[in-house]
Amino acid sequence: MKALQFVRLTLKTIFKYPAMYGSPEAVEAQVLTLLEVRFVLTKGFDPQRTIVDAYSAFGRAERPEVGNKPLSTLYPNVKDLAPLLEKFAKSW
């Protein structure tokens, strides 16, 4: 499946070279979008399972002070955010 290969390769590249993909907010959005696409390609569409809910819970578990804000608000350097995004990607 070419689309799934694209998603996997792009995620791998983002995690390895996050600064090439923009600001922390941009990288966060791209990763979440690619994870959503990966989920739909592998498991189908499920309106009951949303990445936003899972990511919010992950963010609160990793950094309770974040509340419901995106993790990117705590990391001005995308290189510091990328490992957390990769950890979430492996768990979701």
Contacts in CASP RR format, 6 or more apart in sequence:
PFRMAT RR
TARGET T0000
AUTHOR 0000-0000-0000
METHOD contacts of the structure
MODEL  1
MKALQFVRLTLKTIFKYPAMYGSPEAVEAQVLTLLEVRFVLTKGFDPQRT
IVDAYSAFGRAERPEVGNKPLSTLYPNVKDLAPLLEKFAKSW
1 41 0 8 1.000
3 37 0 8 1.000
3 41 0 8 1.000
4 38 0 8 1.000
4 41 0 8 1.000
4 42 0 8 1.000
7 34 0 8 1.000
7 37 0 8 1.000
7 38 0 8 1.000
7 41 0 8 1.000
8 38 0 8 1.000
10 30 0 8 1.000
10 34 0 8 1.000
11 31 0 8 1.000
11 34 0 8 1.000
11 35 0 8 1.000
11 38 0 8 1.000
11 89 0 8 1.000
13 20 0 8 1.000
14 21 0 8 1.000
14 27 0 8 1.000
14 30 0 8 1.000
14 31 0 8 1.000
14 34 0 8 1.000
14 82 0 8 1.000
14 85 0 8 1.000
15 82 0 8 1.000
15 83 0 8 1.000
15 85 0 8 1.000
15 86 0 8 1.000
15 89 0 8 1.000
18 27 0 8 1.000
18 78 0 8 1.000
18 79 0 8 1.000
18 81 0 8 1.000
18 82 0 8 1.000
18 85 0 8 1.000
19 78 0 8 1.000
19 79 0 8 1.000
21 27 0 8 1.000
21 30 0 8 1.000
21 78 0 8 1.000
22 78 0 8 1.000
23 72 0 8 1.000
23 78 0 8 1.000
24 72 0 8 1.000
24 75 0 8 1.000
24 76 0 8 1.000
24 77 0 8 1.000
24 78 0 8 1.000
24 81 0 8 1.000
25 70 0 8 1.000
25 72 0 8 1.000
27 72 0 8 1.000
27 78 0 8 1.000
27 81 0 8 1.000
27 82 0 8 1.000
27 85 0 8 1.000
28 70 0 8 1.000
28 71 0 8 1.000
28 72 0 8 1.000
28 81 0 8 1.000
28 85 0 8 1.000
31 85 0 8 1.000
31 88 0 8 1.000
31 89 0 8 1.000
32 51 0 8 1.000
32 52 0 8 1.000
32 55 0 8 1.000
35 51 0 8 1.000
35 88 0 8 1.000
35 89 0 8 1.000
35 92 0 8 1.000
36 51 0 8 1.000
39 46 0 8 1.000
39 49 0 8 1.000
39 51 0 8 1.000
39 92 0 8 1.000
51 92 0 8 1.000
54 88 0 8 1.000
54 92 0 8 1.000
55 88 0 8 1.000
55 92 0 8 1.000
56 67 0 8 1.000
56 68 0 8 1.000
58 88 0 8 1.000
58 91 0 8 1.000
58 92 0 8 1.000
59 66 0 8 1.000
59 67 0 8 1.000
59 71 0 8 1.000
59 84 0 8 1.000
59 88 0 8 1.000
60 66 0 8 1.000
60 67 0 8 1.000
60 68 0 8 1.000
62 71 0 8 1.000
62 84 0 8 1.000
62 87 0 8 1.000
63 71 0 8 1.000
63 74 0 8 1.000
65 74 0 8 1.000
66 73 0 8 1.000
66 74 0 8 1.000
71 81 0 8 1.000
71 84 0 8 1.000
71 85 0 8 1.000
72 81 0 8 1.000
75 81 0 8 1.000
75 84 0 8 1.000
END
